[in-house]
Amino acid sequence: MAKTETDLLNSLRARGVRKKIAKQLTRASSGVGKPKVAERAVADLSSVIGEVSDRLRNGPEKRSAAAKKAARTRKHKAAKRSEAAKRGARTRARA
């Protein structure tokens, strides 16, 4: 391994990347290893990064949108029940 490859390997290992993956990434970046393996590893790492950043920002946008829709639905249903109860009370009051 050349000095730059060793530096990259050490850098990846210092950031918590497993030895096997770090070696594969280092070899692929130098043109020796299999690029598909490295691309898959990079995709996995980036998906993990996205998930962690979503959790740090109080959940993904999709979950937030679903929660807002659920709140809207609950509010709508409560208003509907209230209106039906008022109608029933008016009917009973007339009788």
Secondary structure, DSSP 8 states (H G I E B T S, - for coil): --HHHHHHHHHHHHTT--HHHHHHHHHHHTTSS-HHHHHHHHHHHHHHHHHHHHHHTTS-HHHHHHHHHHHHHHHHHHHHHHHHHHHHHHHHHH-
